[in-house]
Amino acid sequence: MNNLIEKRWSPRAFEDKAIEKEKLDEIFTAAGTAPSAFNAQPWRFIVGNKFQNKSVYEQIFSTLAPANKVWAENAPVLVLTVSEIVSSYNGKLNSTAEYDLGASTAYLSLQALELDVYVHQMSGFDTAMARDIFNIPEEMKPLSVIALGYLGDKNILPEALAEKESSKRVRKSLNEVVMIDGF
Ligand SMILES: Cc1cc2nc3c(=O)[nH]c(=O)nc-3n(C[C@H](O)[C@H](O)[C@H](O)COP(=O)(O)O)c2cc1C
């Protein structure tokens, strides 16, 4: 397996250290190289940086579900992802806008890890609140918040979460997901 894919996991303990601007630029550039239907590139990223634009960071943080707030406060960067679900090109629904955003966040995650920056994606956030705070228009859909940062010491976490940091990654077996001849 590819080394970065093997290395990737979603931590909750992040170091209290800024991510260099050059690294962030590289991470978002990589996200933008993902494939998308008709090359529409529907992904958008609102970046809240604790060390740079704390107010945006706090606005994104305020939308998180309480269980995510417990650990996400450690991350130096929180990104609100948004996808353009109505095409600005022809005004029609883009049925793959969410699929494409997912591809770009996968690229983002692996590029980040190449630079030792870890990623933890979250769907546990208030989409209506995010829409309101950032004036997100109807044609766009907020889809996730992504925490980014250098790996931190798990002992900064409450005990139950600290334990999860070293738990084994569980995955379905190949024959559960690769369907030889349909369902
Ligand atoms: C779209 C999406 C939403 C997720 N939402 C949350 C979340 O709200 N809170 C959380 O702690 N983890 C969340 N996760 C992380 C998953 O729980 C995690 O990726 C999964 O358990 C596999 O673990 P791994 O990433 O460490 O391999 C989310 C992941 C994805 C891709």
The ligand as a Gaussian input file, in Angstrom:
#p B3LYP/6-31G(d) Opt

LIG

0 1
 C      -17.143000      12.863000       6.185000
 C      -16.544000      12.506000       7.515000
 C      -17.147000      12.945000       8.670000
 C      -16.576000      12.675000       9.922000
 N      -17.121000      13.231000      11.048000
 C      -16.483000      13.108000      12.227000
 C      -16.932000      13.829000      13.371000
 O      -17.880000      14.613000      13.329000
 N      -16.245000      13.647000      14.525000
 C      -15.162000      12.813000      14.628000
 O      -14.562000      12.710000      15.709000
 N      -14.695000      12.144000      13.538000
 C      -15.324000      12.274000      12.355000
 N      -14.829000      11.643000      11.234000
 C      -13.632000      10.779000      11.337000
 C      -14.011000       9.315000      11.213000
 O      -14.639000       8.883000      12.384000
 C      -12.742000       8.502000      10.887000
 O      -12.226000       8.901000       9.645000
 C      -13.036000       7.000000      10.862000
 O      -13.408000       6.551000      12.135000
 C      -11.832000       6.194000      10.396000
 O      -10.714000       6.457000      11.209000
 P       -9.321000       6.964000      10.610000
 O       -9.592000       8.210000       9.812000
 O       -8.464000       7.242000      11.811000
 O       -8.791000       5.891000       9.749000
 C      -15.404000      11.889000       9.998000
 C      -14.809000      11.424000       8.815000
 C      -15.358000      11.733000       7.589000
 C      -14.677000      11.261000       6.336000

